[in-house]
Amino acid sequence: MDATVTISANVDLSNMPGNHTAFNEVWSIAAASTTPPGLHDQPVDTSTPPTFEEPIDVSWPAVPRLRRSLVVDIDEFWFLIEQSARETTSKETRLKWLHERLAQRPAEEIVDFGAWMLTARRQIDTWLMWSAVRALYLDGSDDGFWYFQMWLVGLGRETFERVVRDPDTLVDVPAVRRLVVMTQKRQSWTNDDWPTFESLDYVAMSAWEQATGKGHEKLSEALRSRGFELFALPNPTDEAWELDNAEESARRLPRTHRYMRELYSRRT
C-alpha cells in the first residue's frame, strides 16, 4: 500500500512581505510503505532533509535514508520553529518572523525547510491522530485536521515527537487541555487560540518568492525533484477505521476518553 501525505494551500498572501497573489497549491509526499531489510536496525541520519531513494517504512520514528547533500538539518528546522514562538506573541507576527529569516537564505535552504515541514506532516497525518482531535472536540473536519497538523508542529519538537509516538498523549498537552476546558465552559477561542495554523504551511512559499523572484510553482518543482509528489487534504497512511465509531475510538484512545468523561461529569 502506498503511503501518501499531503499539503494544500488556497490562501491570499497579499498581507505577507513580498509580492504575493492568491494561489492554489498542493504539496505532498508519496512513498511505499515497505521497509527495506534492516532499516530499523540502522542508525537514523537526520542531518539533512530526506530525499526518497528507495521504499521506506513511514512508522515513527523510522525515517527515510537520506542523501547528504542539503543544508538545513532537522535541528535547525526545529530551532526556527521554536525560536519563532519564543520571539513573537501571535500567529501573525510569528509568520512574519519566519518569513523574514527564511527569505534571507539561499534558495536551497528554503527548499530544505519545506522538505522538513513535509516530513513532519507525514508523521501526524494518521487516522489515530485524527480521532484524537475529534475526541477532544477540536476541529475534526478535513480542513480542520489538515491545519491542526501545522499547529501541532508549531508547538515545538518535544511536544510534537511525544504526540507522534502516542496520539493518546495529545490530551496531556497544556495548550490542548486549555482549549478543551474552554470548550467545556462554553468559552470562545480567539484566532490565536484556535488549534489550527494554516499559514505556517505557506511560509516557505512566500519566502521562496521573495528570495528568488520566482513563482511558488518553482518551489514545488524543487520539492518534486527530491521525490515529493503533489496531492490535497489529509491522506492518512495507518489502518483505516470509522472515526464516528465512539466505542472503537475509546478502545484506541483510552486516556483521552477517560479525561473527557471525567471533565464533562464535573459540575460547571
N, C-alpha and C positions, 0 to 999 in steps of 0.2 A: 504494500500500500504506500502511495506517495504521501509525504509529509509536506504540507504547504502552510506557510504563514504569510499574512498579507498586511499591507498598509495602504490605506487610501486617503486621498485628500480632495476636498472640494471646498476651497476657502479663499476669501479675498484677503490678500496680504498687503493691501494698499496702506494699511496703518503701520506696517513694519518698515524699518530702514531699507532704503533701496527702491528701485522702480519695479513694482510688482503689479500684476493684474490677476483677476480671478482665473483659476485654472482647475482642471480636474486631473488628478494624477493618482496612480495606483502603484504601490510597491509591494513586493512580496519575496519570500524565499521559498524555493521548492527543492526538496532533497529526498532521496529514497530513504526509507526507514530501516533498511538492512544494515546491520552493524558489521564492519569488516572484522575478521577474526582477530582477537587480541586487542581490539581498540580500547576497551575499558581497562586493560592492564597496562596501557602505556601512559607515561606522564602527559598531562594536558599542557599544551603550549598556548598561553593566552597573550603572547606578546604582540600579536598583530591581528587585525580583523580577519575573519575567515574568508577564504576563497575555496569553493567546493570543488575538490579534485576527484572525489570518489563518494560512493554512498556512505551515509552516516546514520547513527542512531541519534534521534533527537531527544531522548530522555535525559533529564537533568541528573548529574551535572556533565554528562558527556558532551563534548563539543567537536566540531569538525577538525580534522587535521589541517594545519594551517601552512600557507605559503609565506615564508618570512620575507616579505618584500614591501610592507607598508609601514606607516609611521606611527599613527595613533594607536597605542595598545589599550587593552581593556582597563588598566589602571587609570590612564589619562582620561578615557571616556567617562569613567565614574567620577573622577575628580571634577571634571567640568560640570557634570550633572549636579553634584553635591555642592560645589562652590557657588553655583548659580543660586541655589537655595539659601546658602548662608549669607550672601551679599545682597539679597533683594527681599522685598516684602510682599510681592504679589505675583501672580502668574504673568501679567503683562510685563512688569519690569524684569522678571526672570528671563523671559523670551528675548527681551532687548539685550540683556547681559550676554546671553549665549550667542545671539546673532553677531554682536559686535566682536566677540573674541573669535568666533569661527571665521568670520569674513576677513580677518587679518591673516588667516593661514593659507598655505598653498592649497591648490585645488585637490590634490591627492589626500590631504589630511581631512578635508571636508567630506570626501568620499569615505574615508576611514570611519569618521564619526557616524555617518549614515549607515555604514555596514554594521557597526556595533549596535546601533539602535535597532536595526532589523533583527539582529541576532538575539538581542534581549527580548524583543517582542515575541519571537518564535517560542521562547520558553514558557510564556504565560498565556498563549493562545490555546487554551485547553478547555474541554467540557467541564472538567472538575473545577477549574478556576471560575468559569462562567457560573456554575452552580453556586459557588461560594458567594459570588457577587449578588446573585439573585436572593439567596437565603438571608443575606444581611440587609435586604431592602435597599440596596444601592441601585444604580441604573442598569438593569439587566437586559435592556433592548440590544439589538445588534449593534447599533451605533454606540450606545452607552458602554457596552462591554469593550468595544474597539478603543474608545477614547479613555476608558478606565485603564487599559493596559499602559498607556503613556503616563497616566497619573501614578501608577504603581512604580514605574521606572523613576519618576520624579521624586519618589520618597527615599531614594538612595540605595546603595548597593547592599548593605546589610539586611535591610527590610526586604528588598526585592529577592535576594537569594534565599532567605528563610522561607518566604511565602512560596517561591518556586518549588522548593523541596517538599513543602506540605501546604497546599492551599487551605487546609483546615486551620492554619495559624493566622490566616488573614484577619480573623476575628480578634486576635490579640494585638494588632497594630493600633497604637494610640489614636492616630488620625481617623482610622475606621471606626473605632469604638465611639469616638466623639460624635461622628455623623450618625451612627446607629442610635445613640442616646437622644440626639436632637430629633430624629425622626419619631422615636417613641414618645417624646414630649411634644410632638407636633410643632417643632420649631423649624423655621425655614433655613435653607442653606443659601449662603451668598455665592457668587460666581467663583470666588477663590476657595470656598468650602467644597464646592461640588467635586465629587471624585472622578473627574474627567480632565484631561489635559490635551485636547485635540491639537492645539497649535504646536506643541512640543514635537509632534510628528513632522512638522514642516520647517523647522528652524534650519536644518541643513540645506533645504532647498533655497530659502531666502538668502542664506549666507553664500551659497554657491553662486547665485545670480549676481550678487554684489561683487564678489571676489573675482569672478571670471568674465562677467559681462555676457555670459551665455544663458540660454533658457534652461529651465529646470529639467527639460527633456534630456539634456546632455548629461545631467547628473544621473538620470535614470539609465542612460546608456552605459555610463561608467559602472553602475552597480550591476547591470546585466552582464557586463564583461567579466565580472567577478563571480558569476554564477547565480545571481539573483534573478527571479522572474517576477512578472507584474500581474497582480490579482487585486481583488477588492473585498473588504469586510472580513470579519472573523472566519477562520477556517481551521477549527480545532483538529489536532492530529492524534489525540489519545482516543480511548474507547468511547464510542458514541452511545449516549443513553438519553432518555426523555427527561429534560430539565424540569418539567412540570410534575414529575413523579416525586412527591414530597417524601414518601417512605424511602425511596432509593437515595434521595439527597441526604436524608438523615442518617442512613447507613454509611454513606461515604464521607459525610462531614459531621461526625457526632459532636465534636467540640463546638462547632458553630451553632448547631441546632439546640444544644443544651443551653448555651449562653442566651440565645434568643428566647427560648421558653422561659427561662428564669427572669429575663428582663421584662417580658410582657406579662408575667404573672404578678409583678410588683404593683402596688397601688401608686397611681400617679398623683 
